[in-house]
Each structure stands twice: as structure tokens, then as C-alpha cells.
Amino acid sequence: MSEEVILQAEIKERAGKGAARATRREGKVPAVIYGDKKAPLMVALESREVIRQIHKPGFFSHIMQIMVDGKKHQVLARDLQLDPVKDTPIHIDFLRVSASSEITVNVPVHFTGEEESPGLTRGGVLNVVRHEVEVICKASLIPEELVGNLAGLEIGDSLHISDFVLPEGVRPTIDDRDFTVATIAAPSAVKAEAAEAQAEEVAEGEEEEIEGEETEAEGEESEGEAEESEKE
């Protein structure tokens, strides 16, 4: 269970770009709370606290509480806009959720059993195809992470979503195929040797082709000399 995140906020009376700029000049981040069949609520959050939270893992997959005038709003961050130059938050969209709300959320993927994977111990490389998996679940059942076991995997083997034990009530949004989450790739040294061998084969083929062209040219030259001798 993750720690409860509580953010203090104040209501913004005005909307629009001018009001948003004024909010940011005060050291706050403008945000909107929407959903749950209620009117959107424009609020302002303390920049320092927002920056602290967005640098924590799972910002978009953790339920947060926003306190506005003593009232608690249970939300999930859905969109974060950053300043293109300063890379600081300039606006956040929060979705109201309840324990029974069914939502779509990205959950980070982690792996165990690296030391028990023959492919990895022999120099293979873990190639993570999906660092997060999009799942559907109730807001109260969002998993902290999905864990995949690499034990027994050889070079060339893959870990599919069916190899993960998903908590009850959690299902992937992609349900029409057993998609790949990670693979054990060949070590770069092996790839480099294969590429070098291929390059040598190409070079040898080009050399043989050049030699063949030279031999053919020499044959044509000899034929030409013979024809000239006959004419003389």
C-alpha cells in the first residue's frame, strides 16, 4: 500500500490564460478537478509540493487527496503540462474517482529472478519492450507494480503478459493477444561478431565479383590481341 498523498489547494475564481499566468507568478500551479458527474473545479496548488510529487514513481497511478476549503477530493492525475523551457509544471488535470470507479491506468513493470536466468548470466541483455502496462481496474485496486519472473529464461526467450500474475480485478486493456513485455536479447559482443562476419562475407563477395570482372576483362583483352594478330 502506498502512502496517502494529500495536496492542499485553493479555489481559483477565474479561468483563462491570464488567470493561469497570474497563478504561476504566485508560485502556484493551476489545475482542474473534473469527472464523477460534477462541475469542474478550478484550483491552485503549491508548486514545490507538486514538483516533489511528480518526481516520485507512479504519479499517474496513485490515488491522491486534494483538500479544498476543508473538503477532500479523491483524484487521479490524468494530464501534466510542463514548461517547454524550464520543465516545470504549468497545469494539471485531475479526475475525481471513488473506490468503485473503474479506470484505465498505466502500471510500472518490474522484474525478479535476474540471477536465475541462464540467458542473462551468460551475457544476455534484458530488453524491456513495455516499461508500463495499461490496465483496467477499480480505483481501490490499482497495483503498485506488475512483477515478471525472469528465472529460467534463455537468450531469445520472451516474457508475455500471461506470464505475469495480475491481482484479482485487474485486467490489461489489450485483451486480443498475449503481448510481449520483455525479451532476453543476445549480448552486444555476439551481435558485433555476427555483424563483423556478415561484413566480411559481403567484402569477400565484392572481392570475388571484382576478380571475376578483372578476369573477364583480361579475357576480352586477350581475344582482342588475338584478332589483331590474325589481321596482320
Contacts in CASP RR format, 6 or more apart in sequence:
PFRMAT RR
TARGET T0000
AUTHOR 0000-0000-0000
METHOD contacts of the structure
MODEL  1
MSEEVILQAEIKERAGKGAARATRREGKVPAVIYGDKKAPLMVALESREV
IRQIHKPGFFSHIMQIMVDGKKHQVLARDLQLDPVKDTPIHIDFLRVSAS
SEITVNVPVHFTGEEESPGLTRGGVLNVVRHEVEVICKASLIPEELVGNL
AGLEIGDSLHISDFVLPEGVRPTIDDRDFTVATIAAPSAVKAEAAEAQAE
EVAEGEEEEIEGEETEAEGEESEGEAEESEKE
2 62 0 8 1.000
2 144 0 8 1.000
4 65 0 8 1.000
5 53 0 8 1.000
5 62 0 8 1.000
5 63 0 8 1.000
5 64 0 8 1.000
5 65 0 8 1.000
6 64 0 8 1.000
6 65 0 8 1.000
6 66 0 8 1.000
6 67 0 8 1.000
6 72 0 8 1.000
7 45 0 8 1.000
7 46 0 8 1.000
7 49 0 8 1.000
7 50 0 8 1.000
7 53 0 8 1.000
7 64 0 8 1.000
7 65 0 8 1.000
7 66 0 8 1.000
7 67 0 8 1.000
8 45 0 8 1.000
8 46 0 8 1.000
8 49 0 8 1.000
8 66 0 8 1.000
8 67 0 8 1.000
9 31 0 8 1.000
9 43 0 8 1.000
9 44 0 8 1.000
9 45 0 8 1.000
9 66 0 8 1.000
9 67 0 8 1.000
9 68 0 8 1.000
10 28 0 8 1.000
10 43 0 8 1.000
10 44 0 8 1.000
10 68 0 8 1.000
10 69 0 8 1.000
11 41 0 8 1.000
11 42 0 8 1.000
11 43 0 8 1.000
11 44 0 8 1.000
11 68 0 8 1.000
11 69 0 8 1.000
12 19 0 8 1.000
12 23 0 8 1.000
12 30 0 8 1.000
12 42 0 8 1.000
12 43 0 8 1.000
12 44 0 8 1.000
14 42 0 8 1.000
15 42 0 8 1.000
19 30 0 8 1.000
20 30 0 8 1.000
20 90 0 8 1.000
20 91 0 8 1.000
23 29 0 8 1.000
23 30 0 8 1.000
23 44 0 8 1.000
24 30 0 8 1.000
24 47 0 8 1.000
24 90 0 8 1.000
26 44 0 8 1.000
27 46 0 8 1.000
27 47 0 8 1.000
28 44 0 8 1.000
28 45 0 8 1.000
28 46 0 8 1.000
28 47 0 8 1.000
29 44 0 8 1.000
29 45 0 8 1.000
29 46 0 8 1.000
29 47 0 8 1.000
29 50 0 8 1.000
29 89 0 8 1.000
29 90 0 8 1.000
29 91 0 8 1.000
29 92 0 8 1.000
30 42 0 8 1.000
30 43 0 8 1.000
30 44 0 8 1.000
30 90 0 8 1.000
30 91 0 8 1.000
30 92 0 8 1.000
31 42 0 8 1.000
31 43 0 8 1.000
31 44 0 8 1.000
31 45 0 8 1.000
31 91 0 8 1.000
31 92 0 8 1.000
31 93 0 8 1.000
31 94 0 8 1.000
32 40 0 8 1.000
32 41 0 8 1.000
32 42 0 8 1.000
32 43 0 8 1.000
32 91 0 8 1.000
32 92 0 8 1.000
32 93 0 8 1.000
32 94 0 8 1.000
33 40 0 8 1.000
33 41 0 8 1.000
33 43 0 8 1.000
33 66 0 8 1.000
33 68 0 8 1.000
33 73 0 8 1.000
33 75 0 8 1.000
33 94 0 8 1.000
33 95 0 8 1.000
33 96 0 8 1.000
34 40 0 8 1.000
34 41 0 8 1.000
34 93 0 8 1.000
34 94 0 8 1.000
34 95 0 8 1.000
34 96 0 8 1.000
35 95 0 8 1.000
35 96 0 8 1.000
36 96 0 8 1.000
36 97 0 8 1.000
36 98 0 8 1.000
36 101 0 8 1.000
38 96 0 8 1.000
41 68 0 8 1.000
41 73 0 8 1.000
43 66 0 8 1.000
43 68 0 8 1.000
45 66 0 8 1.000
45 92 0 8 1.000
47 88 0 8 1.000
47 89 0 8 1.000
50 89 0 8 1.000
50 92 0 8 1.000
51 88 0 8 1.000
51 89 0 8 1.000
53 59 0 8 1.000
53 64 0 8 1.000
54 80 0 8 1.000
54 89 0 8 1.000
57 108 0 8 1.000
58 108 0 8 1.000
59 77 0 8 1.000
59 80 0 8 1.000
60 76 0 8 1.000
60 77 0 8 1.000
60 78 0 8 1.000
60 80 0 8 1.000
60 105 0 8 1.000
60 106 0 8 1.000
61 76 0 8 1.000
61 105 0 8 1.000
61 106 0 8 1.000
61 107 0 8 1.000
61 108 0 8 1.000
61 142 0 8 1.000
62 76 0 8 1.000
62 142 0 8 1.000
63 74 0 8 1.000
63 75 0 8 1.000
63 76 0 8 1.000
63 97 0 8 1.000
63 139 0 8 1.000
63 140 0 8 1.000
63 142 0 8 1.000
64 74 0 8 1.000
64 75 0 8 1.000
64 76 0 8 1.000
64 77 0 8 1.000
64 94 0 8 1.000
65 72 0 8 1.000
65 73 0 8 1.000
65 74 0 8 1.000
65 75 0 8 1.000
66 72 0 8 1.000
66 73 0 8 1.000
66 75 0 8 1.000
66 94 0 8 1.000
67 73 0 8 1.000
73 94 0 8 1.000
73 96 0 8 1.000
74 96 0 8 1.000
74 97 0 8 1.000
74 98 0 8 1.000
74 139 0 8 1.000
75 94 0 8 1.000
75 95 0 8 1.000
75 96 0 8 1.000
75 97 0 8 1.000
76 94 0 8 1.000
76 95 0 8 1.000
76 97 0 8 1.000
76 103 0 8 1.000
76 105 0 8 1.000
76 139 0 8 1.000
77 92 0 8 1.000
77 93 0 8 1.000
77 94 0 8 1.000
77 95 0 8 1.000
78 93 0 8 1.000
78 94 0 8 1.000
78 95 0 8 1.000
79 91 0 8 1.000
79 92 0 8 1.000
79 93 0 8 1.000
80 89 0 8 1.000
80 91 0 8 1.000
80 92 0 8 1.000
80 93 0 8 1.000
81 89 0 8 1.000
81 90 0 8 1.000
81 91 0 8 1.000
81 92 0 8 1.000
82 88 0 8 1.000
82 89 0 8 1.000
82 90 0 8 1.000
83 89 0 8 1.000
83 90 0 8 1.000
95 103 0 8 1.000
97 103 0 8 1.000
97 139 0 8 1.000
98 139 0 8 1.000
99 138 0 8 1.000
99 139 0 8 1.000
99 140 0 8 1.000
100 138 0 8 1.000
100 139 0 8 1.000
100 140 0 8 1.000
101 138 0 8 1.000
101 139 0 8 1.000
102 136 0 8 1.000
102 137 0 8 1.000
102 138 0 8 1.000
102 139 0 8 1.000
103 136 0 8 1.000
103 137 0 8 1.000
103 138 0 8 1.000
103 139 0 8 1.000
103 142 0 8 1.000
104 134 0 8 1.000
104 135 0 8 1.000
104 136 0 8 1.000
104 173 0 8 1.000
105 134 0 8 1.000
105 135 0 8 1.000
105 137 0 8 1.000
105 142 0 8 1.000
106 132 0 8 1.000
106 133 0 8 1.000
106 134 0 8 1.000
106 135 0 8 1.000
107 132 0 8 1.000
107 133 0 8 1.000
107 134 0 8 1.000
107 135 0 8 1.000
107 142 0 8 1.000
107 143 0 8 1.000
107 144 0 8 1.000
107 145 0 8 1.000
107 146 0 8 1.000
108 131 0 8 1.000
108 132 0 8 1.000
108 145 0 8 1.000
108 146 0 8 1.000
109 128 0 8 1.000
109 130 0 8 1.000
109 131 0 8 1.000
109 132 0 8 1.000
109 133 0 8 1.000
109 145 0 8 1.000
109 146 0 8 1.000
109 147 0 8 1.000
109 148 0 8 1.000
109 181 0 8 1.000
109 182 0 8 1.000
110 145 0 8 1.000
110 146 0 8 1.000
110 147 0 8 1.000
110 148 0 8 1.000
111 126 0 8 1.000
111 147 0 8 1.000
111 148 0 8 1.000
111 149 0 8 1.000
111 150 0 8 1.000
111 159 0 8 1.000
111 182 0 8 1.000
112 147 0 8 1.000
112 148 0 8 1.000
112 149 0 8 1.000
112 150 0 8 1.000
112 151 0 8 1.000
113 149 0 8 1.000
113 150 0 8 1.000
113 151 0 8 1.000
114 120 0 8 1.000
114 126 0 8 1.000
114 150 0 8 1.000
115 121 0 8 1.000
116 150 0 8 1.000
116 151 0 8 1.000
116 152 0 8 1.000
117 150 0 8 1.000
117 151 0 8 1.000
117 152 0 8 1.000
117 153 0 8 1.000
117 154 0 8 1.000
117 184 0 8 1.000
118 152 0 8 1.000
118 153 0 8 1.000
118 154 0 8 1.000
119 152 0 8 1.000
119 153 0 8 1.000
119 154 0 8 1.000
119 155 0 8 1.000
119 157 0 8 1.000
119 184 0 8 1.000
120 126 0 8 1.000
120 150 0 8 1.000
120 153 0 8 1.000
120 184 0 8 1.000
122 155 0 8 1.000
122 187 0 8 1.000
123 155 0 8 1.000
123 187 0 8 1.000
124 155 0 8 1.000
124 184 0 8 1.000
124 185 0 8 1.000
124 186 0 8 1.000
124 187 0 8 1.000
125 184 0 8 1.000
125 185 0 8 1.000
125 186 0 8 1.000
125 187 0 8 1.000
125 188 0 8 1.000
126 150 0 8 1.000
126 182 0 8 1.000
126 183 0 8 1.000
126 184 0 8 1.000
126 185 0 8 1.000
127 182 0 8 1.000
127 183 0 8 1.000
127 184 0 8 1.000
127 185 0 8 1.000
128 181 0 8 1.000
128 182 0 8 1.000
129 180 0 8 1.000
129 181 0 8 1.000
129 182 0 8 1.000
129 183 0 8 1.000
130 179 0 8 1.000
130 180 0 8 1.000
130 181 0 8 1.000
130 182 0 8 1.000
133 146 0 8 1.000
133 161 0 8 1.000
133 164 0 8 1.000
133 172 0 8 1.000
133 181 0 8 1.000
134 172 0 8 1.000
134 173 0 8 1.000
134 174 0 8 1.000
135 143 0 8 1.000
135 146 0 8 1.000
135 166 0 8 1.000
135 170 0 8 1.000
135 171 0 8 1.000
135 172 0 8 1.000
135 173 0 8 1.000
136 170 0 8 1.000
136 171 0 8 1.000
136 172 0 8 1.000
136 173 0 8 1.000
137 143 0 8 1.000
137 167 0 8 1.000
137 169 0 8 1.000
137 170 0 8 1.000
137 171 0 8 1.000
138 169 0 8 1.000
141 167 0 8 1.000
141 168 0 8 1.000
141 169 0 8 1.000
141 170 0 8 1.000
143 166 0 8 1.000
143 167 0 8 1.000
143 170 0 8 1.000
146 164 0 8 1.000
146 166 0 8 1.000
147 164 0 8 1.000
147 165 0 8 1.000
148 159 0 8 1.000
148 163 0 8 1.000
148 164 0 8 1.000
148 181 0 8 1.000
148 182 0 8 1.000
149 163 0 8 1.000
150 159 0 8 1.000
150 182 0 8 1.000
150 184 0 8 1.000
153 159 0 8 1.000
153 184 0 8 1.000
154 184 0 8 1.000
155 184 0 8 1.000
155 185 0 8 1.000
155 186 0 8 1.000
155 187 0 8 1.000
156 183 0 8 1.000
156 184 0 8 1.000
156 185 0 8 1.000
156 186 0 8 1.000
157 183 0 8 1.000
157 184 0 8 1.000
158 180 0 8 1.000
158 182 0 8 1.000
158 183 0 8 1.000
158 184 0 8 1.000
159 180 0 8 1.000
159 181 0 8 1.000
159 182 0 8 1.000
159 183 0 8 1.000
160 178 0 8 1.000
160 179 0 8 1.000
160 180 0 8 1.000
160 181 0 8 1.000
161 172 0 8 1.000
161 174 0 8 1.000
161 178 0 8 1.000
161 179 0 8 1.000
161 181 0 8 1.000
162 178 0 8 1.000
163 181 0 8 1.000
164 181 0 8 1.000
166 172 0 8 1.000
172 179 0 8 1.000
END
